[in-house]
Amino acid sequence: MSARIREAIAALEDDTAALNLAPPERVRARGERLRRRRTAGGVALVAVLTVATVSAGVAATNNGGTDAPSPVGAGATANCGDHMLGLMDRIPEAAITCFLDAVEAHRPARLAVTSPTTEGDPIPTLYVVGGDGTVEVTTDSRQDRFGGGQGLLLKRCTGPEVTNGRIMFRQCSSPVPALTASR
């Protein structure tokens, strides 16, 4: 080994000596605790969003409203699943097929997907297919610590397409706060 390489290694060791790095086991354990906490929060949020969407749709139907989500109907809604994705993960093919089939057939369906931000914050998204084939997309970015806190937003979309294992749409309405959209 040349003298220059030995000097560079010694300098690097001096530079990194001041760093207090946790052992890999502690780093992995902390990451696992955070993942479990985020998973539990995301699943609970999806459940709340589903109940809120169904309740708002039934209430709007009973009141003759048209701006609220459509009721899903007892036993007629296809459940395309609840999926927790990693940063580079794709929505499972079976879930995408279930969702696209429901849109094409104008059959009520729901798909819940939680995707992480670059920093690892969970962003739950609920896709609800109405009887007319439109899709209500509710996105909750309240847990995104670095995203500007847009909150709980609802938009209505048509023309779903799959790009890199993610669902995109040809056309969507402007997002509105989800809690006021169902009134």
Secondary structure, DSSP 8 states (H G I E B T S, - for coil): --HHHHHHHHHHHHHHHT-----HHHHHHHHHHHHHHHHHHHHHHHHHHHHHHHHHHHHHHHHT-SSS-----TTT-EEEEEEE--TT----HHHHHHHHHHHHHT--EEEEEEEE-TT--EEEEEEEE-TTS-EEEEEE-TT-TTTT---EEEEEEEEEEEETTEEEEEEE---EEHHHHT-
